[in-house]
C-alpha cells in the first residue's frame, strides 16, 4: 500500500501540465466548464454490501467524472466490483444533472451541471454495448479513449484514503476489484452498505475535495469553478432525452397511496396536489437509485423532479 501511495503521488505531479493555462491564467484554447470531462476510477478495500440480482458483497469501485477546466469532481457512481459501461453511464448522468448536496448531508454546494461535449475514458473499459451508444448519441457527446491513467484520480484516491481511513487501490482504473472477485478474495472488516458509502464519498467530495486548494495551483476546484463560470450557461440535458438514460426509470400512475415501485409504495405531501392539478389518469416518469430503496423521484409535466419517500406500513 505504501508503494502504491508513493507511485500515485509521483504521478500526481503532472496534474498541472494536463490542465494547461490554470497556473498562468491564460484563457486561450481552454474548454468551458463541463465541456470536457475525464472519467477515472479506483477500488476500495471495503467489505460493501448491496443488491444486484440478489444480495451482493464485494469491493466497491468509485467511478468519477472530473471537469477538466476546473478540476471539480462533477459526478460520481459507486459501482459493485468493477467499471462497466453502465457505471460509466451512471457517473456521467450524475455529472450532467443538477445535484442537491444537502440530500447527502454536505454543508457546501455542488454547482456543476450540464452536458459535456467530450468525455475522456480509459481504453480498457468496454463502451461498445448499445445502451451506452444510445446515451452518447442522444446527448451529442464525443467519447475519446486514452491509455494513460488519470493522475488527478490517483491524487484524489490518496486523499480519500488518508482522510477517511479507507484503503484504496488506484491501479488499472479499479480493475483490481474484478481480479479479486474472480480469485474469490473477499475484503475483510465490517460490512458497509453501498448506499452509505456512496453518501460518505459525496459528502467528502463536496466539503473536502472540491473545497480544498490543489497543490501547485493553490486554488480549490470550487474557486476555479467560480472564476470560469462567470457568464457560463450549461448545455442542459434536453427535455426529450429518454428517461432511462440516467437511472432505472419507468412510467407509473399515482394512486391514492402514492406510486408503486419495486414492490414498495412511495408517497409525499405533494401527491394530492399533483392528482388535483393533473388528474388521476396521468402517468409520471419515475427514477430510482438502485442502492437506495428509501425514496424515488417522479417528474411532473413541468419537468420538475419531486422526491417521494417509502411508506413502510
RASULBEL-V691317 format. One record per residue. RES is the residue in one small letter. SS is DSSP state (H for helix, E for strand, - for the rest). D_FIRST is the distance of its C-alpha to the first C-alpha in whole Angstrom. Layout:
res=(RES	RES)
ss=(SS	SS)
d_first=(D_FIRST	D_FIRST)
This chain:
res=(x	x	x	x	x	x	x	x	x	x	x	x	x	x	x	x	x	x	x	x	x	x	x	x	x	x	x	x	x	x	x	x	x	x	x	x	x	x	x	x	x	x	x	x	x	x	x	x	x	x	x	x	x	x	x	x	x	x	x	x	x	x	x	x	x	x	x	x	x	x	x	x	x	x	x	x	x	x	x	x	x	x	x	x	x	x	x	x	x	x	x	x	x	x	x	x	x	x	x	x	x	x	x	x	x	x	x	x	x	x	x	x	x	x	x	x	x	x	x	x	x	x	x	x	x	x	x	x	x	x	x	x	x	x	x	x	x	x	x	x	x	x	x	x	x	x	x	x	x	x	x	x	x	x	x	x	x	x	x	x	x	x	x	x	x	x	x	x	x	x	x	x	x	x	x	x	x	x	x	x	x	x	x	x	x	x	x	x	x	x	x	x	x	x	x	x	x	x	x	x	x	x	x	x	x	x	x	x	x	x	x	x	x	x	x	x	x	x	x	x	x	x	x	x	x	x	x	x	x	x	x	x	x	x	x	x	x	x	x	x	x	x	x	x	x	x	x	x	x	x	x	x	x	x	x	x	x	x	x	x	x	x	x	x	x	x	x	x	x	x	x	x	x	x	x	x	x	x	x	x	x	x	x	x	x	x	x	x	x	x	x	x	x	x	x	x	x	x	x	x	x	x	x	x	x	x	x	x	x	x	x	x	x)
ss=(-	H	H	H	H	H	H	H	H	H	H	H	-	-	H	H	H	H	-	-	-	-	-	-	-	-	-	-	-	-	-	-	-	-	-	E	E	E	E	E	E	E	E	E	-	-	E	E	E	E	E	-	-	-	E	E	E	E	-	E	E	E	E	E	E	E	E	-	-	-	-	-	E	E	E	E	E	E	E	E	-	-	-	-	H	H	H	H	H	H	H	H	H	H	H	H	-	-	-	-	H	H	H	H	-	-	-	-	-	-	-	-	-	-	-	-	-	E	E	E	E	E	-	-	-	-	-	-	-	H	H	H	H	H	H	H	H	H	H	-	-	E	E	E	E	E	-	-	-	-	H	H	H	H	H	H	H	H	H	H	H	H	H	H	-	-	-	E	E	-	H	H	H	H	-	H	H	H	H	H	H	H	-	-	-	-	-	-	-	-	E	E	E	H	H	H	H	H	H	H	H	H	H	H	H	H	H	H	H	-	-	-	E	-	-	-	-	-	-	E	H	H	H	H	H	H	H	H	-	-	-	-	-	-	-	-	-	-	-	-	-	-	H	H	H	-	-	E	E	E	E	E	E	-	E	-	-	E	E	E	E	-	-	E	E	E	E	-	-	-	H	H	H	H	H	H	H	H	-	-	-	-	E	E	E	E	E	E	-	-	-	-	-	-	E	E	E	E	E	-	-	-	-	-	E	E	E	E	E	E	E	-	-)
d_first=(0	4	5	5	6	9	10	11	12	14	16	16	19	21	22	25	26	26	28	31	33	31	31	35	36	38	39	40	38	36	36	37	34	33	35	32	28	25	23	19	17	14	13	12	11	14	17	20	24	26	29	30	33	32	29	26	22	19	16	17	17	18	20	21	25	25	28	28	31	29	26	26	24	27	27	24	24	21	22	22	19	20	21	25	28	29	26	26	30	29	27	29	32	30	30	34	35	36	34	35	32	34	33	30	30	29	32	31	33	31	34	33	35	37	37	35	36	33	30	27	25	23	25	23	24	28	30	33	34	38	37	34	37	39	37	37	40	41	40	40	37	36	32	31	28	26	23	21	18	19	17	18	16	13	14	15	12	10	14	14	11	12	15	15	13	11	8	8	8	10	11	15	16	15	16	13	15	18	17	16	19	21	20	20	17	17	15	15	17	20	21	21	24	23	26	25	21	23	25	22	20	24	25	22	22	26	26	23	22	25	27	24	25	23	22	25	27	28	29	27	27	30	32	32	33	36	37	37	38	42	44	41	43	40	41	41	41	44	46	47	43	43	41	39	37	35	35	36	40	44	47	48	52	52	54	55	52	49	47	46	43	41	43	43	45	44	47	47	50	50	51	55	55	54	56	59	58	57	59	58	58	55	52	49	45	43	39	36	33	32	29	32	35	36	38	39	41	44	45	49	51	51	47	46	43	44	41	43	41	41	44	43	47)
